[in-house]
Amino acid sequence: MTLPTDLEIARAAALLPIDQVAAAGGIDASRVEHHGRHVAKIHLGAIDDLSACPKAKYVVITALTPTPLGEGKTTTAVGLAQGLARIGRRSMLALRQPSLGPTFGVKGGAAGGGFSQVLPMETLNLHLTGDFHAITTAHDLLAAMIDNHLHHGNELGIDPHSISWRRVVDMNDRALRNIVVGLGAKLDGIPRQSGFDITAASEVGVCLALATSLRDLRERLGRIVIGYTRDRRPVTAEDLKAAGSMTVIMREAIKPNLMQTTENTPVLIHAGPFGNIATGNSSVIADQLGIRTSDYLLTEAGFGADMGAERFFNVKCRVSGLHPDAAVLVTTVRALKTHSGRYKVVAGKPLPPEMLEDNPDDVRAGADNLRKHIEIVRGFGVAPVVAINVFPTDHEDEISAIREIAEQAGARVAASTHVVDGGEGALELARVVEEACGEQTDFRFSYEEQDSIETKLHKVATGVYGADGVEFTVQARKDVALFEELGYGNLPVVIAKTHLSISHDPALRGAPTGWTLPVREVRLAAGAGYVYAICGEMRTMPGLGKHPAAERIDIDENGEIVGLF
């Protein structure tokens, strides 16, 4: 069968006025700030309005270790929301906002796919209500004020070599990774080396994602550390008197965006921090709102359970105080075949033809990765549901093989054809998730706040990833000692590593054993409220491929967008 393109499906969908979508979640019309007919920002007063409503069941959607193509967490989350609606349950979905970088790069947009999309998909993938622009502007305002402070005499005594605050732009542009600022005449500033990251890597964006109120956002922005004085005293955005103006820029961005799926179920889109070096989750504020608007609040965590879900549990849940009732683990036939080690999947290229052949033995050969992710979720005391995101090229006995693997591991499992069939294709998944949410949870964190930074990293590496231990460089130990001396030792940790393996090495497929996690350096995100360990080479500014998606995106003779996917 030939499926219409995502854009064709999106344009054929009958959308409701956004007031009706808000009303379905009990959000008063006075709290709805329109951005056209089908998008709105929701005033934070709606959280207080709904405070007496019962809490929804809380479900996080994660995945096994993905291929470079991704395994469809977003579209599965959308399909599940639609499936729950079809069995008579009110659902609210909370997702991250897509970055323009992937939209014009290789991956494309992040609105879901087929008949399980967030709409209008063009609006979602292209600017939305300007939140990413606000993050970019607030971030770069701080960068400008740093260089301005140096130019006017450096009253704070900042060591220019210690400045870690770079600039950001929401685009893949490798030429900006390393730059020199301040070139030219004396009036043009102090020359120093710097660079650009993509906006999704900005700490301002993580502050937005973890803030619980506008006041909390103001305090987080003030705590951002941009560098150190020559005597190793941290210099903050508050010291530079930049935090107030940054908050003013973010005043509208803190309000979550309301949209709808192809079947009119409500969706909150808010924040979009990187999944590699940051939390990889949508905002706490969206969850605070969504938890009182429905029977089920669904939220997606970036990459696999070792990445976004671990940070969801250990970082986001600490901030929000919300604990999940179940976790959905998205898996695909192609992912398990990839983890067999018999195939190589490359972004932007078709799958190897032999990978599309019926071969359940290849699926079983990659099963250790799925088993490990089931174990990771269980380690947090949460019931896992394996969701098989079924592709038209999959074979029935391959799907049966995944069912067998999941059931033998003690997990609930459901196959879902939501991309082709919308909510109707997710009915089994909806019923299984509802059943899992009825199970008693025993939620727990991987570590305690009072643990040392090294202990926290060790507990995640060994208890979540399955590493034998952690190996710190001399520099990493110096970093940890400094942060603990400065009073940051009680913060949660994030481990910046590849998403293509449970380990730090993308070449290690399946569920690797007998390895040690190497920590090259440890950095501080004081505003966001965590420290993060760098394990391997992490790109915070992607580059474009030889033929990026931007080459295909255009406007037709009717002024309609074409080529977006």
N, C-alpha and C positions, 0 to 999 in steps of 0.2 A: 504494500500500500504506500501511496505517496502522501505524506503529511504536508499541509500548507506550511509556509514559512512562519516563524514566530511573529513577524511583523504583520503578515496577512491575518493570522488568527487574532492578534491583538486588535486590529482595526475592525474586524468583523464582530467583536464582542459588544454586547449592549451594556454600557456602563450606567450605573445609578448616579444621580446627583450626590455629591459628597456629604451633604446634610443627612441624606437617608442612610448612608454608610455609618456615619457617626451616631445617628439615633439608634441603629441596631446594637451599638455597644453601650447605649445609655448615656452618651456624651451630649450634653445640652448644646443647643444651637448657638448659645451665646459664647461658648468656648471654641467655636469653629471659625478659624480665620482663613478665608478662601484664597486660593491661588489658582483661579480658574474654576471650572465646573467640577473637576474630578480630582483635585488635590487640595489639601488644606493643612494648615498648621493647627495644632491643638494647644490652647493656652494651658499653662501648668495648673491653673485653678481647677481644672477638671479632675485632677488627682484628689484634691480635697473633697470635691463634690461627690465623688464615688466611694469615699473612704468607708462608708457603712455597708457597702455591697460585699457579698461573700467573695472570698478569694477563689480564683480559677485553679484548676489543676495546671501544673507548670511542667512543660516538656521541652527539653533541649534536643535539637536535631544536630547530630554530628555524623562522623563517617569513619570507615577504615582508612588506612593510608591511601591517598588518591593517586591516580595516574596524573601526568601533566595536564590532562584534559578536564580534570574534575569529575566527580561521580554523581553530581546532581543533587546536592543537599538542598539548594534553594528551591528547585522545582519539586522535590519531595516534600519540603516543608509546606509549599503552596498546595500541593495535591492533598496532603494530610489535612490542612485547614478546610479544604473543600469537601473532603471525604467526611470529616466530622460534621460539617453542616448538613450533609446529605443523610446522616443518621439522626438528625434532630438535635445536634449539640452546637451551641454557640461557640465559635472559635475566634481568637484574635492572634494574628501573626506579627512578630516583631523581627525585623531584618535590618542588616547594615545597608547603608547607601553605597551604590557602586561608584567606583573611581573612573574618571575619564581615561586614565592611562590604559587599563585593560580594554576598555570599550573601543579605543582606536588602535590597540595593539593586536595581540593574538587571540586572547581569550574571548573577546566580545563583551556584551553587556551582562548584567547579573539580575535580570528580572524574572528568572525561571525559564521555562520552555514549553512549547507546544500549547496544550490546553490548561496548563498550570503555570500561569504567569501573573506578575503584578502589573497593573495597568494604571495610566497609560505608560507603556514600556518606553516610548521615546522620551517622555518627560523624566522618568526614573533614571534612565541611562545618561541623559544629557542635562546636567545642571540641577534638576529638580527645583528646589526653592532657594538654592544658593548657599546651602550650609557649608559645602566644601570650599566655596569661595571665601566665606567668612573665616573658616579655619586658616586658609592660606593667608588672608590679609592680616589676621591677628598674629599669626606666626611670624610673618615677614615684618610686621610693625616692630616686634621685639628685636628682630635681627637688625633693623635700621637703627633702633635706639641703642643697641650695643655699639655699633660702629660710630654713631654720633657721640656717644659717651667717650670713646677712645679719642675721637677727633678733638673734643673740647677739653682735653687735659687728663682724662682717666682719673677722676677724683677718687673712685673706689679702689684704685690700684689693681685693676684686673690684669692678670697675666694673659696677654694675647694668645700665647701658645696653648693655654688651657681652655679656650672658648670652644665649646662643643655645639653651640646653637647655630645650625646652618639655615639656609633658606629653603622654601618648598614651592613646588608648582604641581598642579594636578595633571601631569602629562609624563609619558615615558620619554626621557631625553638624556641619553648617556653622556652627551657632550657637557652637561652641567654637573656631573658627579664631582669634579674637582675644578675649582676656579680660584682666581686671585682677585680679591676686591681691593678697592682703594687705589688703583693705578691712576696715573695722571699727575696733575698739579697738586700742591700741598692742600689746596682747598677741597680736593676730591676725596680726602680721607686718609686713613692709615693703611698702607698695603699689608695684607695678610692672606694666608691661604684659607679657603673655605670651600663650600660646595652646596649643592642642592639635593634634597630628597624629594620623593613624591609626597603629595599632601597626606595620603593615607598613613604615612610613617610619622606624621607630626605628633609631638606630645600634646599639642593643643587639642587635637582630635581625640586622643585618649582621655584627656581631662573632660571633654564633652561627654564621652561615652560613660565615664564613671561618676560624673557629678550627680548629686541627688537634688540639687536646687540651683538657682542662679547664684545665691550667696556661696554655696559650696564650690561652684565653678570659679567664682571670683577668688576664693581662697586657694584653690588648686593652681590657678594661673599664677598667683603671687608666689607660690612655692617652687615654681620651675627654676632649676639651677642651670645657668648658662655657662658657667666656668668658675674659676677660682682666682683669688688674689694670690700674690706671690708667696704669702705665708699660709696658703692652702685653706683659706676661709671661703666657703661657697658664696657665690654671688647670684642673687635671685632676680626674677622679674620685678618683685616688690622693691628690691634695692634700687633698681633702675627706674622706678616709678612708671612702669609700663603696664602693670596688671589691670589697672582701672580702665584704661583705654582699650585693652584687649578684650575685657569683659563687655564693654559697650558694643564692640564689633560683633560679639557672640550673642548679644541679647535676644535676637530672633532665632538664631540657630539652635538655641537650647530647647525650643519647642519641637516636639516630634511631629513628623509629617504623616498624614493619614491618606492612604490610597486604598485600592481594592483589587481582588483577584479577578480572573476571567469569569468567575461565578459569583462575583460581588461580595465575597467574604472580606472583612476589613483587615487592613495591613498597616502597621506602624513602621515607617522607615526612619531610622535615626542613627547617625554616626557611622563611621566606617573604618576603624583602625585596622592596620595591617595584621595579618594572622601570623607572620613569621617573627617579627620583633616586638609586637605589641599584643594587646589582648584578643583581637580578632572577634569581637562580639559587638552587637548593637547596644544601645544605651540602657543604663539602669533606669532612667526616667521613662523610657518607653515601656519597660517592664512594670514600673510602679503604676503606670496608667493602665496598661493592658490586663494586669492581674485582677482588676475589679470590673472589667467590661464583658466578661465571657465565662463560659464553663471551662474552656481550655485556652491557656496562653502558650503559644508555641514560639520558640526562638531558636535561631540557628547559630552555631559556633563554627568558626573558620577551620578549614582543613580537617584532620583526623582527630580522634579522641585524645591523642597524645598532645595535641596542639590547642586548638580553640576550646575544646571541652575541658581540658585540664585547667585552663585559665578561667573558663566560665565557673568551674567549681571552686578553685582556690583563690581567685581574685574577685570576679564579679559577684559571686554569691556572698563573699565576706562584706562587700560594700552594700549590696541591696538588702541583705538579710533574708532573701528568698531562697528556698531550697527546692530542687526539682523533684517531681513525682515519678518521672520516667525519662529515659534517654533513647532516642531513635538513632540507630547506627545504619547509615546508608551504605549499601554495598552494591557492586555490579559484577556481572560475569567478567567483563574486561579487566576490572581491577584485580580479581583473584587470579585470572590468567597471567596478568603482568607479574604478580607476586610469585608465580611459579618459577620465574627467572628465565622462561623460555621465549619471551617476547619483549620487544622494546617499543614503547609508545612515545611519540614525539609530538609536542604541541604544534598545531598547524599542518600536520601531515595525516593522511588516512591511516587507519589501523592496518597492520600487516594482513593480507588476505587470509593467510592460514589461521589467524587469530579468530576469524569469524566462522570457522568450521566448528561443527558439533564435536566437543571434546570435554566431557565432564571430568576426565582425569586431570586435565590442565587446571580446572577449577579446584579440585581437591588438592593439587600440588601447591596452590597458593593459599590454602586455608589457614595456615598458622597466623597470618596477619589478622584475619577476622577473629580468630580465637583470642588473640592478644588484646584486641580492642574491646571485645566482650569483657575480658578480665579487667581492663582499665576502668570501664564504666562501673563494673561491680565493686571495684576497689573503693569507689566513693559512696557505696551503699545505695546505689540507684539501680532500678530494674532496667535492663537493656532490651530493646526491641529491634531486631535486625529487619531493615526494610530493603527488599531487593528492588532496586530501580531497574525495571525491565525495559530493554531496548528491543525494537522490532527484529534485530538480527540475532537475538538470544535464542537458545534452544531449550525446550521444555526439560530435558533431562539435566541440563546445566543448572537450571533454576532449582530443580529437585535436589541436586547435589548441594547447593547452598542451603536449602531448607534442612537437609540432613546434618550438615556441618553445624549450623546454628542450634538446632534442637539437641544435638549431642553435647554441645557446650552449655546446655541448660538455658538458652535464651529463647524468648518468643520470636516468631518470624512471620513475615507477611510479604507477598509479592505485590508490586504496585505498577500499574500501567497508566499513571496519571498524565504523563506527557501526551499520550495518544487519546486517552479517555476522560481526562479531567477528574473531577471528584468521584465519578462512578468507578474509575480505575483504582481508587484508593480506599474503597469501602472495607476491604479486608484489613488494611493497615489501620484504618480508623478504629475498627472494632478491637483489634489486638492492643493498640495503644490505650484505649479506654480500659481494657482489662488490666493492663500493666499499671495504670494509675490507681487502680484499686488495691494494689499490693502495698503493704507497709514498708516504708523506706527507713533506712538507718544511715542517713546522710552524714558524711564525715569528710574533713579536709585531709590533705596529704601531710600537713605539718602544722605546727602551732606558731602563733605570732612571736612568741618568746624564743623560739629556736634561732640559733645563729644563722647567718646567711649561708654559710657553707653547709650547715646541716639541712637547711631547706632545699638547697640544690641537690644534695645527696639523696634526700628522701624522694624527690621527684624523679631523679635519674634512675634510682634503683627500684622504687616502689611503683612508678608509672611506666617508665620506658623499659625496665628490665635490664639496665646496665649493671655491670659488676661494681662500679664505683665511679668516682669523679676525679679527674686529674686537673689540678690548677697550675697555670703558669705562674712564674714569679710575679708578673704584672697583675694577674687576676687576684692573687693573695694580697698584694698591696692595695688594690682597689677595694677589696672587701674590708681590709683593716681600716682604711680611711672612712668608708661609709659607716661602719659601726662606731668609729670614734666620733663622727659627726652626729650620731643619734638616729641613723637610718636603718639600723639593724633589725628593727621590728617590722619592716615592710615586707609584703609578699614578694615572691620572685617570679620572673618570667624567663624562660630559656629560649633564646633566639637560635633556631636551628632550621635545617631543611624540613619541609613538609612532606618530602617524597620518601621518607623512611622514618620508622619509629626512633632510629638512632640519629646521630649527627651526620652520617654519611649516606648520601642519596643512592649510592650503589648497593647498600645493604637492604635487600628486599625481605619480605615476609616478617618474621619476628626474630630478629637477630639476637644471639646470645654470645657471651664471652667477650664483651667489648666494654671499654671505659669511655665515659663522656669527657672530652677535652674542653676545658673552659679557658678560652684565650684571654678574655678580659671581662670585666664586670662594669656595667654602666648604671647610672642613676637616672630615674625618671621621677623626681621628687614631687612634681605637680600631679602626675598621674597617680603616684603613690605606690611604686614598686621599684626594685632593682632588677636589672636584666643581664644575664650572662650570655656572652657571645661565643657560640660553638660553631666554628667553621666560618666560611666567607658568606656574609649576608649582604645582598644588594638592597639598598634603600632607595635607589633610583633605577628602575628598569630601563631597558633600551627597546627600541622598535626592531622587529624582524625585517627581513628583506622585503617582504610584501605584507605590511601591516593592514589591519582591517580598515584603517583610514583611507586606503586606496579605493575601497569599494563603497564607501559611504558618500551619498550625494543627495541632491535635491532634484526631483523630476519636474516635468513641465507644468505640473499642477501645484508645485510648491511642497510636495510631500517628500518625507525622508525615505530614501531607499538604501539598501545594503546594511542596515543595522540588524544585529542578531544577538 
